[in-house]
Amino acid sequence: MISRRLFLAGTATAVGTTALGSALGPPASAAPATCQLVLRNASLPGTVRAYVTGHERATGAWVLLRADGSLYRPASPSAPQTPLPVDCSIPLGAAGSVPTLLPLPQMYGARVYFVRDGALDFFVNPGPALVEPAFATASDPNYGKTWSFCEFTFDTTQLFANISYVDLVTALPIGLTLEGDATHTVAPLPDGAVDRIAADLVTQAAADGQPWDRLVIRGGDGRALRVVSPQNLMAPYFDRPDQMPFRAYWDAYVDQVWAKYRSTDLSVDLQDGRGVLTGRVTGDTLTFTGDHSFAKPASKDVFTCNHGPFANNPGDSDTKKALLARLAAGFNRSLMLTHPTQPGGATSSDYYRGAVTNHWARVVHANSPIGYAFPYDDVRPDGQPDVSGAAHDGNPRRFTVTVGA
């Protein structure tokens, strides 16, 4: 399961792997109760099915949108991993045919899945809790299938959607168009991008001896089905750190950063007029103005942006979260040694220049026009473009999700 986390980086609408909920405060005016959902097969041959899952905003209960526009609410089963008893697939037409139109109610932590030439298997645990397809678990019945998803939240504030690549890229490119007070379009991956990403990671593994090639999941024909991000390769080993891939990847770089800022100020601009905080390292702790401190991060902490000193704790202040976001972005982009002021003073051409860097993010951005590649990828210097792959509108009328190039 991919965790659905809200990452408030302190930029305009900074969100990581999940769509934006109500954490940004009350809306100026309420969003409509429903929006038209348009599901379209742009170019894929064969059969294509969609699934829409999420939590009903009013009750918090798991729901699935059915092909007739009704909502299915799974009951709590007597045993874990009980197969979903109802077919909630939404068949789509042939490539380029008339799209499928459905009413979309307000939902949060929601996804639109697509699968080609097959169906997805969903399960229910007691609670009830929906068990969604796992993309990096070989024992999952969906592992060898060709499928993908986008994420959205539709609440009283707005509809927010993204095609985040924080967790994976797949051979099914997804694009978004959100029409409301304005029209927002997010382009899908270009043709062949997944194969190029896979090839680049194999090349990087040969260059530095790190297991970048293990991020590539291939089908029976040897072609890349999907490519997963480092944290998803590491996650099964969190309780076995001595066997964890990439376990020491960032160690030497972190040591260099800590050494640098023992005698040099690290300045972090919180942006939006919130000021600049200055930090220094004492012992093994990086402490900023106002007594906001961070221990030395491990590789797991850097790649996930949500462990150890980079854990996104609900009780932390907005200032601490804004610092966390900018530090995590600076590490993933290997800017911490070259740019003592974060996030300013850099452009995207400065990112990923170090030998030790988040090569997953580097390769994804080199092959995709837009989209998150790690949770705080929307952190950017003032005046730089937003390439986070998100769309949001407070008055959504039509939400179109397209699969295929």
Solvent accessible surface area in square Angstrom, and as a share of the most:
residue,aa,sasa,rsa
1,M,123,0.55
2,I,14,0.07
3,S,51,0.33
4,R,58,0.21
5,R,57,0.21
6,L,54,0.27
7,F,0,0.00
8,L,40,0.20
9,A,0,0.00
10,G,18,0.17
11,T,21,0.12
12,A,80,0.62
13,T,38,0.22
14,A,4,0.03
15,V,0,0.00
16,G,0,0.00
17,T,2,0.01
18,T,10,0.06
19,A,5,0.04
20,L,1,0.00
21,G,20,0.20
22,S,84,0.54
23,A,53,0.41
24,L,87,0.43
25,G,30,0.29
26,P,130,0.82
27,P,48,0.30
28,A,120,0.93
29,S,85,0.55
30,A,83,0.64
31,A,9,0.07
32,P,45,0.28
33,A,76,0.59
34,T,78,0.46
35,C,6,0.03
36,Q,57,0.25
37,L,0,0.00
38,V,7,0.04
39,L,1,0.00
40,R,90,0.33
41,N,6,0.03
42,A,22,0.17
43,S,50,0.32
44,L,14,0.07
45,P,78,0.49
46,G,53,0.51
47,T,78,0.45
48,V,3,0.02
49,R,74,0.27
50,A,0,0.00
51,Y,7,0.03
52,V,0,0.00
53,T,0,0.00
54,G,0,0.00
55,H,34,0.15
56,E,25,0.11
57,R,101,0.37
58,A,83,0.64
59,T,96,0.56
60,G,28,0.27
61,A,41,0.32
62,W,29,0.10
63,V,0,0.00
64,L,1,0.00
65,L,0,0.00
66,R,81,0.30
67,A,52,0.40
68,D,115,0.59
69,G,17,0.17
70,S,49,0.32
71,L,42,0.21
72,Y,37,0.14
73,R,127,0.46
74,P,8,0.05
75,A,81,0.63
76,S,61,0.39
77,P,27,0.17
78,S,121,0.78
79,A,47,0.36
80,P,92,0.58
81,Q,96,0.43
82,T,45,0.26
83,P,87,0.55
84,L,26,0.13
85,P,102,0.64
86,V,39,0.23
87,D,109,0.56
88,C,3,0.02
89,S,11,0.07
90,I,2,0.01
91,P,85,0.54
92,L,20,0.10
93,G,35,0.33
94,A,70,0.54
95,A,49,0.38
96,G,54,0.52
97,S,45,0.29
98,V,129,0.74
99,P,49,0.31
100,T,32,0.19
101,L,97,0.48
102,L,11,0.05
103,P,74,0.47
104,L,0,0.00
105,P,30,0.19
106,Q,21,0.09
107,M,1,0.00
108,Y,84,0.32
109,G,8,0.08
110,A,1,0.01
111,R,2,0.01
112,V,0,0.00
113,Y,0,0.00
114,F,0,0.00
115,V,0,0.00
116,R,80,0.29
117,D,92,0.48
118,G,24,0.23
119,A,47,0.36
120,L,11,0.05
121,D,56,0.29
122,F,9,0.04
123,F,32,0.13
124,V,3,0.02
125,N,45,0.23
126,P,65,0.41
127,G,63,0.61
128,P,47,0.30
129,A,40,0.31
130,L,5,0.02
131,V,25,0.14
132,E,2,0.01
133,P,4,0.02
134,A,14,0.11
135,F,7,0.03
136,A,43,0.33
137,T,65,0.38
138,A,78,0.61
139,S,102,0.66
140,D,23,0.12
141,P,67,0.42
142,N,0,0.00
143,Y,59,0.23
144,G,57,0.55
145,K,56,0.24
146,T,33,0.19
147,W,2,0.01
148,S,11,0.07
149,F,25,0.10
150,C,1,0.01
151,E,6,0.03
152,F,0,0.00
153,T,2,0.01
154,F,0,0.00
155,D,8,0.04
156,T,50,0.29
157,T,29,0.17
158,Q,14,0.06
159,L,0,0.00
160,F,1,0.00
161,A,0,0.00
162,N,0,0.00
163,I,6,0.03
164,S,22,0.14
165,Y,17,0.07
166,V,0,0.00
167,D,15,0.08
168,L,10,0.05
169,V,1,0.01
170,T,8,0.04
171,A,46,0.36
172,L,4,0.02
173,P,20,0.12
174,I,10,0.05
175,G,7,0.07
176,L,3,0.01
177,T,39,0.22
178,L,0,0.00
179,E,45,0.20
180,G,11,0.11
181,D,113,0.59
182,A,54,0.42
183,T,91,0.53
184,H,53,0.24
185,T,97,0.57
186,V,4,0.02
187,A,45,0.35
188,P,41,0.26
189,L,5,0.03
190,P,57,0.36
191,D,106,0.55
192,G,38,0.36
193,A,1,0.01
194,V,11,0.06
195,D,51,0.26
196,R,106,0.39
197,I,0,0.00
198,A,3,0.02
199,A,56,0.43
200,D,55,0.28
201,L,0,0.00
202,V,63,0.36
203,T,93,0.54
204,Q,24,0.11
205,A,13,0.10
206,A,91,0.71
207,A,81,0.63
208,D,55,0.29
209,G,69,0.66
210,Q,55,0.24
211,P,26,0.16
212,W,0,0.00
213,D,62,0.32
214,R,119,0.43
215,L,0,0.00
216,V,17,0.10
217,I,17,0.08
218,R,114,0.42
219,G,20,0.19
220,G,97,0.93
221,D,114,0.59
222,G,39,0.37
223,R,149,0.54
224,A,8,0.06
225,L,24,0.12
226,R,2,0.01
227,V,0,0.00
228,V,3,0.02
229,S,0,0.00
230,P,0,0.00
231,Q,17,0.07
232,N,24,0.12
233,L,25,0.13
234,M,0,0.00
235,A,46,0.35
236,P,77,0.48
237,Y,47,0.18
238,F,60,0.25
239,D,117,0.61
240,R,102,0.37
241,P,83,0.52
242,D,102,0.53
243,Q,95,0.42
244,M,8,0.04
245,P,7,0.04
246,F,7,0.03
247,R,126,0.46
248,A,60,0.47
249,Y,19,0.07
250,W,0,0.00
251,D,64,0.33
252,A,70,0.54
253,Y,16,0.06
254,V,2,0.01
255,D,73,0.38
256,Q,103,0.46
257,V,1,0.00
258,W,6,0.02
259,A,60,0.46
260,K,63,0.27
261,Y,1,0.00
262,R,109,0.40
263,S,87,0.56
264,T,53,0.31
265,D,65,0.33
266,L,0,0.00
267,S,25,0.16
268,V,0,0.00
269,D,37,0.19
270,L,7,0.03
271,Q,13,0.06
272,D,106,0.55
273,G,84,0.81
274,R,99,0.36
275,G,38,0.36
276,V,88,0.50
277,L,27,0.14
278,T,53,0.31
279,G,1,0.01
280,R,104,0.38
281,V,7,0.04
282,T,108,0.63
283,G,48,0.46
284,D,88,0.45
285,T,50,0.29
286,L,2,0.01
287,T,48,0.28
288,F,5,0.02
289,T,80,0.46
290,G,60,0.58
291,D,118,0.61
292,H,41,0.18
293,S,49,0.31
294,F,3,0.01
295,A,56,0.43
296,K,71,0.30
297,P,6,0.04
298,A,47,0.37
299,S,0,0.00
300,K,49,0.21
301,D,8,0.04
302,V,0,0.00
303,F,2,0.01
304,T,8,0.04
305,C,0,0.00
306,N,36,0.18
307,H,61,0.27
308,G,53,0.51
309,P,29,0.18
310,F,2,0.01
311,A,24,0.18
312,N,34,0.17
313,N,72,0.37
314,P,128,0.80
315,G,79,0.76
316,D,37,0.19
317,S,55,0.36
318,D,103,0.53
319,T,42,0.24
320,K,42,0.18
321,K,29,0.12
322,A,1,0.01
323,L,0,0.00
324,L,2,0.01
325,A,0,0.00
326,R,1,0.00
327,L,2,0.01
328,A,0,0.00
329,A,2,0.01
330,G,1,0.01
331,F,2,0.01
332,N,0,0.00
333,R,9,0.03
334,S,8,0.05
335,L,5,0.03
336,M,0,0.00
337,L,54,0.27
338,T,93,0.54
339,H,33,0.15
340,P,55,0.35
341,T,61,0.35
342,Q,3,0.01
343,P,7,0.04
344,G,23,0.22
345,G,73,0.70
346,A,5,0.04
347,T,56,0.33
348,S,79,0.51
349,S,76,0.49
350,D,44,0.23
351,Y,32,0.12
352,Y,22,0.08
353,R,181,0.66
354,G,26,0.25
355,A,92,0.71
356,V,46,0.26
357,T,0,0.00
358,N,2,0.01
359,H,12,0.05
360,W,1,0.00
361,A,0,0.00
362,R,77,0.28
363,V,0,0.00
364,V,0,0.00
365,H,50,0.22
366,A,78,0.61
367,N,20,0.10
368,S,12,0.08
369,P,78,0.49
370,I,37,0.19
371,G,1,0.01
372,Y,1,0.00
373,A,1,0.01
374,F,2,0.01
375,P,0,0.00
376,Y,3,0.01
377,D,12,0.06
378,D,6,0.03
379,V,1,0.00
380,R,61,0.22
381,P,10,0.06
382,D,107,0.56
383,G,82,0.79
384,Q,56,0.25
385,P,98,0.61
386,D,74,0.38
387,V,66,0.38
388,S,7,0.04
389,G,1,0.01
390,A,30,0.24
391,A,2,0.02
392,H,66,0.29
393,D,9,0.05
394,G,35,0.34
395,N,64,0.33
396,P,1,0.01
397,R,140,0.51
398,R,102,0.37
399,F,0,0.00
400,T,21,0.12
401,V,0,0.00
402,T,22,0.13
403,V,0,0.00
404,G,1,0.01
405,A,61,0.47
